[in-house]
Amino acid sequence: MAKKRIINEYPEISLDPAALEGHVDFEAIFGRKAPLHIEVGSGKGTFLVSETRVHPENNYLGIEWANRYYKLAVDRLGRWEIENVRIIRTDAAFFFAEHLPDNSVSWFHIYFPDPWPKARHNKRRLICTENVQQIIRSLQPGGVLNLATDHADYFEQMEEVLSIEFEKATLLQIPFTRASGAKEGETVGTNFERKYIVEGRKINTIAAKKP
Ligand SMILES: C[S@@+](CC[C@H](N)C(=O)[O-])C[C@H]1O[C@@H](n2cnc3c(N)ncnc32)[C@H](O)[C@@H]1O
């Protein structure tokens, strides 16, 4: 019989969404001032496990909505005793609007966000005008939004939403930055990217910087 994996809790890296009020003080949460990278939809935490160790000079916050993935990510990050990471189980759009201070984020990493492929569900997509406004507001000048998706229609929506910002020069298009954990032929090396590459899907990327 297969052994059941024990999932541990690590309160030192888990942020309790109920304990947050208004804009978050990231310096207090991490116990130091450092560039803040936010990954939305961290899944099982693969990006965070590799990136946090390659860049100990940065603070990383993972936002994950699904309880099962959130718990797995906490368990993995906790086992590695990674100190420059925190993870929260909440809806990213709510977190952006309620808790992100202006000019506080160095990077947003959003890799393979749920595509909501049915037309009537498109409005649930994370990359939409409203959320991009929150991203721009909370990015520091020079801060980066790095996006990847396998989904052609969602990629078109990302390009449309961002092109409006490029025209207004509220964002500038820049080359996509590959993640430290990406192997040959990968852009970020997350679980979903690896699955999609095996399935032969095209991976689309787009990136932008706040001037
Ligand atoms: C397709 S998976 C990609 C996971 C990971 N980024 C990867 O590339 O392997 C999308 C993830 O985003 C999470 N998610 C979806 N909507 C979210 C939201 N509004 N806020 C936070 N996480 C969300 C899902 O629970 C899921 O884990």
The ligand as an ORCA input file, in Angstrom:
! r2SCAN-3c Opt
* xyz 0 1
  C      -2.952     26.400    -14.126
  S      -2.376     26.531    -12.475
  C      -0.669     27.045    -12.680
  C       0.155     26.760    -11.442
  C       1.633     27.169    -11.562
  N       1.774     28.595    -11.776
  C       2.299     26.410    -12.682
  O       2.650     27.053    -13.692
  O       2.507     25.189    -12.520
  C      -3.140     28.023    -11.930
  C      -3.020     28.219    -10.429
  O      -3.541     29.494    -10.077
  C      -4.373     29.348     -8.919
  N      -5.343     30.445     -8.969
  C      -6.358     30.583     -9.829
  N      -7.033     31.722     -9.610
  C      -6.398     32.333     -8.559
  C      -6.627     33.530     -7.854
  N      -7.634     34.344     -8.181
  N      -5.781     33.852     -6.853
  C      -4.758     33.027     -6.523
  N      -4.508     31.868     -7.160
  C      -5.305     31.527     -8.159
  C      -4.975     27.977     -9.081
  O      -5.467     27.457     -7.867
  C      -3.800     27.188     -9.640
  O      -2.981     26.662     -8.628
*
